[in-house]
Amino acid sequence: MIKYLGSKRRLVGELGRLFAAAGAHTGLDLFTGTTRVAQEFNRQGGFTTCVDTAAYSEVLAQCYVVTDAAAVDAAELAEALARLESLPGRRGYVTEVFCEQARYFHPDNGVRIDAIRDGIDELYGDHRLRPVLLTALLEAADRVDSTVGLQMAYLKEWAPRALRPLRLTAPALTAGTGRALRGDAAALVPTLEPVDVAYLDPPYNQHRYFTNYHVWETLVRWDAPEYYGVACKRVDARDDTTRSAFNSKRTIAAALAGVIEAVRADTAVVSFNNEGFVPLPALVEMCEARGHPVEVLAFDTRRYIGQRLGVFGPDGRKVGVPGPERNIEYVLVSAPEPVGEALINR
Protein backbone atom coordinates (compact mmCIF):
# COMPACT_ATOMS: atom_id res chain seq x y z
CA MET A 1 0.00 0.00 0.00
CA ILE A 2 1.07 3.59 -0.55
CA LYS A 3 2.49 5.61 2.34
CA TYR A 4 -0.46 7.45 3.84
CA LEU A 5 -1.14 9.92 6.63
CA GLY A 6 -3.74 8.53 9.04
CA SER A 7 -3.35 4.96 7.84
CA LYS A 8 -5.09 2.45 10.10
CA ARG A 9 -2.49 -0.26 9.50
CA ARG A 10 -1.95 -0.68 13.26
CA LEU A 11 -5.68 -0.79 14.07
CA VAL A 12 -6.99 -2.82 11.17
CA GLY A 13 -6.85 -6.14 13.04
CA GLU A 14 -8.84 -4.72 15.94
CA LEU A 15 -11.39 -3.22 13.57
CA GLY A 16 -11.73 -6.56 11.81
CA ARG A 17 -12.38 -8.27 15.13
CA LEU A 18 -15.08 -5.70 15.91
CA PHE A 19 -16.71 -6.42 12.55
CA ALA A 20 -16.65 -10.16 13.14
CA ALA A 21 -17.85 -9.87 16.75
CA ALA A 22 -20.83 -7.85 15.55
CA GLY A 23 -21.80 -10.74 13.27
CA ALA A 24 -21.73 -8.26 10.38
CA HIS A 25 -22.34 -9.10 6.73
CA THR A 26 -22.37 -5.57 5.28
CA GLY A 27 -20.02 -2.68 5.97
CA LEU A 28 -19.45 0.95 5.09
CA ASP A 29 -16.02 2.61 5.08
CA LEU A 30 -17.03 6.24 4.79
CA PHE A 31 -13.60 7.94 4.51
CA THR A 32 -11.85 4.98 2.99
CA GLY A 33 -8.49 6.47 1.89
CA THR A 34 -6.25 3.53 0.99
CA THR A 35 -9.10 1.06 1.81
CA ARG A 36 -7.17 -0.87 4.48
CA VAL A 37 -10.21 -1.16 6.74
CA ALA A 38 -12.60 -2.00 3.90
CA GLN A 39 -10.24 -4.76 2.80
CA GLU A 40 -10.31 -6.20 6.31
CA PHE A 41 -14.12 -6.12 6.33
CA ASN A 42 -14.00 -8.07 3.05
CA ARG A 43 -11.63 -10.59 4.60
CA GLN A 44 -14.18 -11.03 7.37
CA GLY A 45 -16.75 -12.00 4.74
CA GLY A 46 -18.50 -8.64 4.44
CA PHE A 47 -19.76 -6.75 1.40
CA THR A 48 -18.27 -3.29 1.93
CA THR A 49 -19.11 0.07 0.37
CA CYS A 50 -16.17 2.48 0.15
CA VAL A 51 -16.68 6.25 -0.02
CA ASP A 52 -14.06 8.96 -0.56
CA THR A 53 -13.71 12.20 -2.51
CA ALA A 54 -10.34 11.28 -4.03
CA ALA A 55 -10.04 9.76 -7.50
CA TYR A 56 -7.01 7.73 -6.38
CA SER A 57 -9.01 6.33 -3.46
CA GLU A 58 -11.79 5.26 -5.82
CA VAL A 59 -9.26 3.36 -7.94
CA LEU A 60 -7.76 1.70 -4.86
CA ALA A 61 -11.27 0.64 -3.81
CA GLN A 62 -12.03 -0.70 -7.28
CA CYS A 63 -8.83 -2.73 -7.09
CA TYR A 64 -8.85 -3.97 -3.50
CA VAL A 65 -12.54 -4.06 -2.58
CA VAL A 66 -14.61 -4.38 -5.76
CA THR A 67 -12.27 -6.77 -7.57
CA ASP A 68 -12.51 -10.29 -6.18
CA ALA A 69 -9.10 -11.96 -6.09
CA ALA A 70 -10.70 -15.24 -7.16
CA ALA A 71 -11.97 -13.63 -10.39
CA VAL A 72 -8.53 -12.45 -11.57
CA ASP A 73 -6.37 -14.61 -13.82
CA ALA A 74 -2.89 -14.27 -12.31
CA ALA A 75 -1.19 -15.13 -15.60
CA GLU A 76 -3.22 -12.51 -17.48
CA LEU A 77 -2.35 -9.87 -14.88
CA ALA A 78 1.36 -10.79 -14.97
CA GLU A 79 1.34 -10.54 -18.76
CA ALA A 80 -0.30 -7.10 -18.65
CA LEU A 81 2.21 -5.82 -16.09
CA ALA A 82 5.15 -7.16 -18.12
CA ARG A 83 3.75 -5.56 -21.28
CA LEU A 84 3.43 -2.16 -19.58
CA GLU A 85 6.84 -2.42 -17.96
CA SER A 86 8.47 -3.08 -21.32
CA LEU A 87 7.17 0.13 -22.92
CA PRO A 88 9.90 2.58 -23.95
CA GLY A 89 10.23 5.69 -21.80
CA ARG A 90 8.16 8.72 -22.76
CA ARG A 91 8.75 12.27 -21.52
CA GLY A 92 5.34 13.59 -20.48
CA TYR A 93 3.58 15.44 -17.67
CA VAL A 94 5.12 13.47 -14.80
CA THR A 95 8.66 13.96 -16.11
CA GLU A 96 8.19 17.64 -16.86
CA VAL A 97 6.32 18.60 -13.69
CA PHE A 98 7.19 16.07 -10.99
CA CYS A 99 10.82 15.40 -12.02
CA GLU A 100 12.10 18.62 -13.61
CA GLN A 101 9.99 21.40 -12.10
CA ALA A 102 9.81 19.48 -8.82
CA ARG A 103 11.79 16.47 -7.58
CA TYR A 104 9.25 13.87 -6.53
CA PHE A 105 10.73 11.24 -8.87
CA HIS A 106 14.07 10.78 -10.59
CA PRO A 107 13.70 11.55 -14.33
CA ASP A 108 14.73 7.98 -15.20
CA ASN A 109 11.59 6.80 -13.41
CA GLY A 110 9.51 9.76 -14.57
CA VAL A 111 9.71 8.74 -18.23
CA ARG A 112 8.69 5.22 -17.26
CA ILE A 113 5.73 6.44 -15.21
CA ASP A 114 4.61 8.57 -18.16
CA ALA A 115 4.91 5.66 -20.58
CA ILE A 116 3.11 3.19 -18.34
CA ARG A 117 0.31 5.60 -17.47
CA ASP A 118 -0.32 6.36 -21.14
CA GLY A 119 -0.08 2.65 -21.88
CA ILE A 120 -2.78 1.79 -19.34
CA ASP A 121 -5.27 4.03 -21.13
CA GLU A 122 -4.12 3.08 -24.63
CA LEU A 123 -3.95 -0.68 -24.07
CA TYR A 124 -6.35 -1.30 -21.16
CA GLY A 125 -8.67 1.70 -21.18
CA ASP A 126 -11.87 -0.35 -20.94
CA HIS A 127 -10.37 -3.53 -19.51
CA ARG A 128 -11.57 -5.01 -16.23
CA LEU A 129 -7.96 -5.00 -14.99
CA ARG A 130 -7.56 -1.23 -15.41
CA PRO A 131 -7.95 -0.34 -11.69
CA VAL A 132 -5.57 -3.14 -10.75
CA LEU A 133 -2.97 -1.85 -13.23
CA LEU A 134 -3.41 1.73 -12.04
CA THR A 135 -2.94 0.56 -8.45
CA ALA A 136 0.20 -1.32 -9.44
CA LEU A 137 1.57 1.89 -10.95
CA LEU A 138 0.65 4.00 -7.91
CA GLU A 139 2.37 1.56 -5.59
CA ALA A 140 5.42 1.26 -7.85
CA ALA A 141 5.75 5.06 -7.99
CA ASP A 142 5.36 5.27 -4.21
CA ARG A 143 8.26 2.87 -3.77
CA VAL A 144 10.63 5.17 -5.71
CA ASP A 145 9.45 8.62 -4.63
CA SER A 146 11.68 11.19 -2.94
CA THR A 147 9.40 12.41 -0.17
CA VAL A 148 8.68 11.55 3.45
CA GLY A 149 5.25 10.32 2.39
CA LEU A 150 3.43 13.64 1.93
CA GLN A 151 3.41 15.51 -1.38
CA MET A 152 3.43 19.01 0.06
CA ALA A 153 7.21 18.92 -0.40
CA TYR A 154 10.05 16.72 -1.59
CA LEU A 155 13.55 16.01 -0.29
CA LYS A 156 16.42 18.32 -1.27
CA GLU A 157 18.62 15.33 -2.02
CA TRP A 158 17.40 12.18 -3.76
CA ALA A 159 16.15 9.54 -1.35
CA PRO A 160 18.09 6.29 -1.93
CA ARG A 161 14.90 4.56 -3.09
CA ALA A 162 14.37 7.25 -5.76
CA LEU A 163 17.50 6.00 -7.56
CA ARG A 164 16.13 2.47 -7.87
CA PRO A 165 14.37 1.54 -11.12
CA LEU A 166 10.59 1.47 -11.01
CA ARG A 167 9.15 -2.05 -11.00
CA LEU A 168 5.52 -3.08 -11.39
CA THR A 169 4.28 -5.84 -9.11
CA ALA A 170 0.83 -7.33 -8.79
CA PRO A 171 -1.24 -5.89 -5.92
CA ALA A 172 -2.18 -8.37 -3.19
CA LEU A 173 -5.87 -8.59 -4.03
CA THR A 174 -8.61 -9.33 -1.50
CA ALA A 175 -11.16 -12.13 -1.58
CA GLY A 176 -14.77 -11.02 -1.84
CA THR A 177 -16.26 -7.92 -3.39
CA GLY A 178 -17.88 -4.61 -2.55
CA ARG A 179 -18.65 -1.21 -4.01
CA ALA A 180 -16.68 2.01 -4.64
CA LEU A 181 -18.31 5.45 -4.59
CA ARG A 182 -16.59 8.79 -5.12
CA GLY A 183 -18.18 11.73 -3.39
CA ASP A 184 -18.56 13.76 -0.22
CA ALA A 185 -19.47 11.65 2.80
CA ALA A 186 -21.90 14.19 4.20
CA ALA A 187 -23.80 14.35 0.90
CA LEU A 188 -23.79 10.62 0.19
CA VAL A 189 -24.50 9.09 3.60
CA PRO A 190 -28.27 9.86 3.62
CA THR A 191 -28.62 8.10 0.25
CA LEU A 192 -26.92 4.86 1.28
CA GLU A 193 -28.76 1.73 2.34
CA PRO A 194 -28.43 0.46 5.94
CA VAL A 195 -25.42 -1.64 6.85
CA ASP A 196 -24.43 -3.79 9.80
CA VAL A 197 -21.25 -1.82 10.61
CA ALA A 198 -20.26 1.66 9.47
CA TYR A 199 -16.68 2.85 10.00
CA LEU A 200 -15.94 6.59 10.04
CA ASP A 201 -12.35 7.83 9.95
CA PRO A 202 -12.71 11.53 9.06
CA PRO A 203 -9.86 14.03 8.73
CA TYR A 204 -8.89 15.21 12.20
CA ASN A 205 -7.42 18.62 11.48
CA GLN A 206 -6.35 21.13 8.81
CA HIS A 207 -4.25 18.71 6.78
CA ARG A 208 -5.96 18.18 3.41
CA TYR A 209 -5.60 14.88 1.63
CA PHE A 210 -6.27 16.59 -1.72
CA THR A 211 -3.03 18.55 -1.40
CA ASN A 212 -1.08 15.98 0.61
CA TYR A 213 -1.54 13.46 -2.23
CA HIS A 214 -2.02 15.67 -5.27
CA VAL A 215 0.51 13.65 -7.29
CA TRP A 216 -1.60 10.49 -6.93
CA GLU A 217 -4.74 12.46 -7.81
CA THR A 218 -3.14 13.68 -11.03
CA LEU A 219 -1.66 10.28 -11.86
CA VAL A 220 -5.12 8.71 -11.68
CA ARG A 221 -7.11 11.50 -13.34
CA TRP A 222 -4.36 11.98 -15.96
CA ASP A 223 -5.74 15.43 -16.75
CA ALA A 224 -2.45 17.40 -16.96
CA PRO A 225 -3.69 20.17 -14.64
CA GLU A 226 -2.16 23.60 -14.31
CA TYR A 227 -0.08 23.82 -11.18
CA TYR A 228 1.40 26.33 -8.77
CA GLY A 229 4.12 26.71 -6.17
CA VAL A 230 7.32 24.82 -5.49
CA ALA A 231 5.33 21.64 -4.80
CA CYS A 232 3.57 21.92 -8.20
CA LYS A 233 0.17 21.35 -6.62
CA ARG A 234 -2.92 21.13 -8.80
CA VAL A 235 -4.38 24.59 -9.35
CA ASP A 236 -7.84 23.31 -8.37
CA ALA A 237 -6.48 22.82 -4.84
CA ARG A 238 -7.31 26.52 -4.51
CA ASP A 239 -10.98 25.93 -5.34
CA ASP A 240 -13.59 25.83 -2.61
CA THR A 241 -14.96 22.64 -4.18
CA THR A 242 -11.84 20.74 -3.10
CA ARG A 243 -12.00 21.95 0.50
CA SER A 244 -13.65 19.90 3.21
CA ALA A 245 -15.66 20.97 6.22
CA PHE A 246 -13.69 18.33 8.12
CA ASN A 247 -10.46 20.32 7.70
CA SER A 248 -11.76 23.44 9.45
CA LYS A 249 -11.86 23.86 13.22
CA ARG A 250 -14.91 26.08 12.72
CA THR A 251 -16.98 23.57 10.73
CA ILE A 252 -15.76 20.07 11.58
CA ALA A 253 -17.93 19.51 14.66
CA ALA A 254 -21.22 20.19 12.89
CA ALA A 255 -20.16 18.19 9.84
CA LEU A 256 -19.07 15.17 11.87
CA ALA A 257 -22.14 15.25 14.12
CA GLY A 258 -24.33 15.33 11.01
CA VAL A 259 -22.64 12.34 9.42
CA ILE A 260 -22.70 10.28 12.63
CA GLU A 261 -26.41 11.02 13.02
CA ALA A 262 -27.26 10.31 9.38
CA VAL A 263 -25.36 7.05 8.91
CA ARG A 264 -27.72 4.10 8.84
CA ALA A 265 -25.95 1.27 10.61
CA ASP A 266 -26.64 -1.05 13.52
CA THR A 267 -23.12 -0.38 14.78
CA ALA A 268 -21.12 2.79 14.11
CA VAL A 269 -17.37 2.87 14.75
CA VAL A 270 -15.62 6.25 14.75
CA SER A 271 -11.85 6.82 14.74
CA PHE A 272 -10.27 10.03 15.97
CA ASN A 273 -7.19 11.03 17.93
CA ASN A 274 -6.24 13.27 20.80
CA GLU A 275 -4.73 15.89 18.46
CA GLY A 276 -7.89 16.36 16.41
CA PHE A 277 -10.09 19.45 16.34
CA VAL A 278 -12.92 17.72 18.25
CA PRO A 279 -12.31 16.77 21.92
CA LEU A 280 -13.19 13.29 23.13
CA PRO A 281 -16.20 14.32 25.29
CA ALA A 282 -17.81 15.98 22.27
CA LEU A 283 -17.19 12.86 20.17
CA VAL A 284 -18.83 10.70 22.80
CA GLU A 285 -21.81 13.03 22.87
CA MET A 286 -22.16 12.84 19.09
CA CYS A 287 -22.15 9.06 19.19
CA GLU A 288 -24.57 8.91 22.13
CA ALA A 289 -27.06 10.91 20.06
CA ARG A 290 -27.54 7.73 18.02
CA GLY A 291 -29.37 6.29 21.02
CA HIS A 292 -26.99 3.45 21.84
CA PRO A 293 -24.37 3.00 24.56
CA VAL A 294 -20.90 4.18 23.54
CA GLU A 295 -17.66 2.42 24.37
CA VAL A 296 -14.31 4.16 23.92
CA LEU A 297 -11.18 2.17 23.11
CA ALA A 298 -7.82 3.96 23.25
CA PHE A 299 -4.62 2.91 21.49
CA ASP A 300 -1.19 4.41 22.02
CA THR A 301 0.33 4.82 18.57
CA ARG A 302 3.47 6.26 17.01
CA ARG A 303 2.85 9.55 15.24
CA TYR A 304 3.49 10.07 11.56
CA ILE A 305 7.10 10.87 10.66
CA GLY A 306 6.07 14.43 9.82
CA GLN A 307 6.37 15.39 13.49
CA ARG A 308 10.17 15.18 13.10
CA LEU A 309 10.37 17.37 9.98
CA GLY A 310 12.03 20.73 10.28
CA VAL A 311 14.04 19.72 13.34
CA PHE A 312 17.36 19.60 11.47
CA GLY A 313 18.75 22.10 8.99
CA PRO A 314 20.46 21.22 5.67
CA ASP A 315 23.84 21.02 7.42
CA GLY A 316 22.51 18.54 10.00
CA ARG A 317 22.36 20.99 12.91
CA LYS A 318 19.33 20.77 15.18
CA VAL A 319 17.24 23.88 14.59
CA GLY A 320 13.88 22.95 16.06
CA VAL A 321 12.10 20.83 18.62
CA PRO A 322 10.17 17.75 17.46
CA GLY A 323 6.61 17.24 18.52
CA PRO A 324 5.50 14.25 20.62
CA GLU A 325 6.45 10.93 19.09
CA ARG A 326 3.20 9.23 20.09
CA ASN A 327 -0.48 10.05 20.27
CA ILE A 328 -3.70 8.36 21.35
CA GLU A 329 -5.98 6.89 18.71
CA TYR A 330 -9.57 6.65 19.89
CA VAL A 331 -12.08 4.13 18.56
CA LEU A 332 -15.64 4.92 19.64
CA VAL A 333 -18.17 2.11 19.26
CA SER A 334 -21.90 2.91 19.20
CA ALA A 335 -23.96 -0.27 19.15
CA PRO A 336 -27.17 -1.75 20.57
CA GLU A 337 -26.44 -2.98 24.09
CA PRO A 338 -26.29 -6.75 23.39
CA VAL A 339 -24.01 -6.17 20.41
CA GLY A 340 -21.88 -3.68 22.32
CA GLU A 341 -21.35 -6.13 25.15
CA ALA A 342 -20.31 -8.82 22.68
CA LEU A 343 -17.89 -6.42 21.01
CA ILE A 344 -16.18 -5.19 24.15
CA ASN A 345 -16.22 -8.51 26.04
CA ARG A 346 -15.26 -10.70 23.08
RACORQUI-V312176 format. One record per residue. N is the residue number from 1. RES is the residue in three letters. NEAR is the number of other ideal C-beta (glycine too) atoms within 10 Angstrom. D_FIRST is the distance of its C-alpha to the first C-alpha in Angstrom with 2 decimals. Layout:
N_RES_NEAR_D_FIRST + N_RES_NEAR_D_FIRST
This chain:
1_MET_18_0.00 + 2_ILE_18_3.79 + 3_LYS_16_6.57 + 4_TYR_21_8.40 + 5_LEU_16_11.99 + 6_GLY_18_12.98 + 7_SER_18_9.87 + 8_LYS_22_11.57 + 9_ARG_12_9.82 + 10_ARG_12_13.42 + 11_LEU_20_15.19 + 12_VAL_17_13.47 + 13_GLY_11_15.96 + 14_GLU_16_18.82 + 15_LEU_23_18.01 + 16_GLY_18_17.89 + 17_ARG_14_21.22 + 18_LEU_26_22.65 + 19_PHE_27_21.86 + 20_ALA_18_23.52 + 21_ALA_19_26.39 + 22_ALA_25_27.15 + 23_GLY_12_27.69 + 24_ALA_23_25.45 + 25_HIS_14_25.04 + 26_THR_18_23.65 + 27_GLY_29_21.06 + 28_LEU_31_20.13 + 29_ASP_30_17.01 + 30_LEU_26_18.76 + 31_PHE_23_16.38 + 32_THR_29_13.20 + 33_GLY_26_10.84 + 34_THR_24_7.25 + 35_THR_29_9.34 + 36_ARG_20_8.50 + 37_VAL_27_12.28 + 38_ALA_32_13.35 + 39_GLN_28_11.63 + 40_GLU_26_13.59 + 41_PHE_34_16.64 + 42_ASN_26_16.44 + 43_ARG_15_16.38 + 44_GLN_21_19.42 + 45_GLY_12_21.14 + 46_GLY_24_20.90 + 47_PHE_17_20.93 + 48_THR_31_18.66 + 49_THR_25_19.11 + 50_CYS_29_16.36 + 51_VAL_25_17.81 + 52_ASP_25_16.68 + 53_THR_19_18.52 + 54_ALA_23_15.83 + 55_ALA_18_15.88 + 56_TYR_24_12.23 + 57_SER_25_11.54 + 58_GLU_22_14.16 + 59_VAL_25_12.65 + 60_LEU_32_9.32 + 61_ALA_31_11.91 + 62_GLN_22_14.07 + 63_CYS_26_11.65 + 64_TYR_27_10.31 + 65_VAL_27_13.43 + 66_VAL_21_16.30 + 67_THR_23_15.93 + 68_ASP_14_17.34 + 69_ALA_15_16.21 + 70_ALA_9_19.95 + 71_ALA_10_20.90 + 72_VAL_17_19.02 + 73_ASP_10_21.10 + 74_ALA_10_19.07 + 75_ALA_8_21.77 + 76_GLU_12_21.74 + 77_LEU_17_18.01 + 78_ALA_13_18.50 + 79_GLU_11_21.56 + 80_ALA_23_19.95 + 81_LEU_22_17.25 + 82_ALA_10_20.15 + 83_ARG_15_22.31 + 84_LEU_22_19.99 + 85_GLU_19_19.37 + 86_SER_10_23.15 + 87_LEU_17_24.01 + 88_PRO_7_26.05 + 89_GLY_16_24.74 + 90_ARG_17_25.70 + 91_ARG_14_26.27 + 92_GLY_17_25.16 + 93_TYR_19_23.73 + 94_VAL_28_20.66 + 95_THR_23_23.01 + 96_GLU_16_25.74 + 97_VAL_18_23.95 + 98_PHE_29_20.76 + 99_CYS_22_22.33 + 100_GLU_13_26.04 + 101_GLN_13_26.54 + 102_ALA_21_23.53 + 103_ARG_22_21.63 + 104_TYR_25_17.91 + 105_PHE_25_17.89 + 106_HIS_22_20.64 + 107_PRO_16_22.94 + 108_ASP_16_22.62 + 109_ASN_27_18.99 + 110_GLY_26_19.95 + 111_VAL_21_22.43 + 112_ARG_28_20.02 + 113_ILE_27_17.48 + 114_ASP_22_20.61 + 115_ALA_21_21.91 + 116_ILE_27_18.87 + 117_ARG_24_18.34 + 118_ASP_16_22.08 + 119_GLY_19_22.04 + 120_ILE_22_19.62 + 121_ASP_13_22.15 + 122_GLU_9_25.16 + 123_LEU_15_24.40 + 124_TYR_18_22.13 + 125_GLY_8_22.95 + 126_ASP_6_24.07 + 127_HIS_13_22.38 + 128_ARG_12_20.55 + 129_LEU_18_17.70 + 130_ARG_18_17.21 + 131_PRO_23_14.14 + 132_VAL_23_12.51 + 133_LEU_27_13.68 + 134_LEU_25_12.63 + 135_THR_25_8.96 + 136_ALA_24_9.53 + 137_LEU_24_11.23 + 138_LEU_25_8.89 + 139_GLU_18_6.27 + 140_ALA_21_9.62 + 141_ALA_25_11.07 + 142_ASP_17_8.61 + 143_ARG_16_9.52 + 144_VAL_22_13.13 + 145_ASP_23_13.61 + 146_SER_22_16.44 + 147_THR_20_15.57 + 148_VAL_17_14.85 + 149_GLY_16_11.82 + 150_LEU_20_14.19 + 151_GLN_22_15.94 + 152_MET_18_19.32 + 153_ALA_14_20.25 + 154_TYR_22_19.57 + 155_LEU_13_20.97 + 156_LYS_8_24.63 + 157_GLU_9_24.20 + 158_TRP_13_21.57 + 159_ALA_16_18.80 + 160_PRO_8_19.25 + 161_ARG_12_15.89 + 162_ALA_22_17.10 + 163_LEU_12_19.98 + 164_ARG_13_18.12 + 165_PRO_11_18.24 + 166_LEU_20_15.34 + 167_ARG_13_14.46 + 168_LEU_20_13.02 + 169_THR_12_11.63 + 170_ALA_16_11.48 + 171_PRO_23_8.44 + 172_ALA_10_9.21 + 173_LEU_19_11.16 + 174_THR_22_12.78 + 175_ALA_12_16.56 + 176_GLY_19_18.52 + 177_THR_15_18.40 + 178_GLY_27_18.64 + 179_ARG_16_19.11 + 180_ALA_24_17.43 + 181_LEU_17_19.65 + 182_ARG_16_19.46 + 183_GLY_13_21.90 + 184_ASP_16_23.11 + 185_ALA_26_22.86 + 186_ALA_18_26.43 + 187_ALA_11_27.80 + 188_LEU_18_26.05 + 189_VAL_22_26.38 + 190_PRO_12_30.16 + 191_THR_10_29.75 + 192_LEU_19_27.39 + 193_GLU_8_28.90 + 194_PRO_11_29.05 + 195_VAL_24_26.38 + 196_ASP_19_26.60 + 197_VAL_30_23.82 + 198_ALA_26_22.42 + 199_TYR_28_19.66 + 200_LEU_23_19.96 + 201_ASP_23_17.69 + 202_PRO_24_19.40 + 203_PRO_23_19.24 + 204_TYR_22_21.43 + 205_ASN_15_23.10 + 206_GLN_11_23.76 + 207_HIS_15_20.35 + 208_ARG_17_19.44 + 209_TYR_25_15.98 + 210_PHE_19_17.82 + 211_THR_20_18.85 + 212_ASN_20_16.03 + 213_TYR_25_13.73 + 214_HIS_25_16.66 + 215_VAL_27_15.48 + 216_TRP_22_12.67 + 217_GLU_25_15.45 + 218_THR_24_17.85 + 219_LEU_22_15.78 + 220_VAL_21_15.44 + 221_ARG_14_18.99 + 222_TRP_16_20.43 + 223_ASP_11_23.48 + 224_ALA_12_24.42 + 225_PRO_18_25.20 + 226_GLU_8_27.68 + 227_TYR_19_26.31 + 228_TYR_12_27.79 + 229_GLY_11_27.72 + 230_VAL_11_26.45 + 231_ALA_21_22.80 + 232_CYS_23_23.68 + 233_LYS_22_22.35 + 234_ARG_21_23.08 + 235_VAL_12_26.67 + 236_ASP_15_25.98 + 237_ALA_18_24.21 + 238_ARG_11_27.87 + 239_ASP_10_28.66 + 240_ASP_5_29.31 + 241_THR_8_27.46 + 242_THR_17_24.08 + 243_ARG_15_25.02 + 244_SER_19_24.34 + 245_ALA_19_26.90 + 246_PHE_25_24.28 + 247_ASN_20_24.12 + 248_SER_15_27.88 + 249_LYS_11_29.75 + 250_ARG_8_32.63 + 251_THR_14_30.97 + 252_ILE_21_28.02 + 253_ALA_18_30.29 + 254_ALA_11_32.00 + 255_ALA_19_28.88 + 256_LEU_26_27.11 + 257_ALA_17_30.36 + 258_GLY_16_30.79 + 259_VAL_26_27.45 + 260_ILE_23_27.94 + 261_GLU_14_31.44 + 262_ALA_14_30.62 + 263_VAL_22_27.79 + 264_ARG_14_29.38 + 265_ALA_24_28.06 + 266_ASP_18_29.89 + 267_THR_25_27.44 + 268_ALA_26_25.55 + 269_VAL_26_22.97 + 270_VAL_25_22.38 + 271_SER_23_20.10 + 272_PHE_22_21.47 + 273_ASN_17_22.25 + 274_ASN_13_25.45 + 275_GLU_14_24.81 + 276_GLY_20_24.48 + 277_PHE_20_27.34 + 278_VAL_19_28.53 + 279_PRO_12_30.22 + 280_LEU_16_29.76 + 281_PRO_8_33.27 + 282_ALA_14_32.69 + 283_LEU_22_29.45 + 284_VAL_17_31.45 + 285_GLU_13_34.19 + 286_MET_22_31.94 + 287_CYS_25_30.68 + 288_GLU_14_34.25 + 289_ALA_13_35.41 + 290_ARG_17_33.81 + 291_GLY_8_36.66 + 292_HIS_18_34.89 + 293_PRO_16_34.72 + 294_VAL_19_31.76 + 295_GLU_17_30.19 + 296_VAL_13_28.18 + 297_LEU_16_25.76 + 298_ALA_13_24.85 + 299_PHE_14_22.17 + 300_ASP_9_22.49 + 301_THR_15_19.18 + 302_ARG_10_18.46 + 303_ARG_15_18.21 + 304_TYR_18_15.73 + 305_ILE_13_16.80 + 306_GLY_15_18.48 + 307_GLN_16_21.44 + 308_ARG_14_22.48 + 309_LEU_15_22.55 + 310_GLY_12_26.08 + 311_VAL_13_27.64 + 312_PHE_13_28.58 + 313_GLY_10_30.35 + 314_PRO_8_30.02 + 315_ASP_6_32.64 + 316_GLY_7_30.83 + 317_ARG_8_33.28 + 318_LYS_9_32.18 + 319_VAL_11_32.87 + 320_GLY_11_31.26 + 321_VAL_7_30.45 + 322_PRO_13_26.90 + 323_GLY_14_26.15 + 324_PRO_9_25.66 + 325_GLU_10_22.92 + 326_ARG_10_22.34 + 327_ASN_19_22.63 + 328_ILE_13_23.22 + 329_GLU_22_20.82 + 330_TYR_18_23.05 + 331_VAL_20_22.53 + 332_LEU_22_25.58 + 333_VAL_22_26.56 + 334_SER_26_29.26 + 335_ALA_26_30.67 + 336_PRO_15_34.12 + 337_GLU_9_35.90 + 338_PRO_8_35.83 + 339_VAL_21_32.11 + 340_GLY_19_31.47 + 341_GLU_13_33.55 + 342_ALA_15_31.70 + 343_LEU_21_28.33 + 344_ILE_14_29.53 + 345_ASN_7_31.83 + 346_ARG_10_29.67
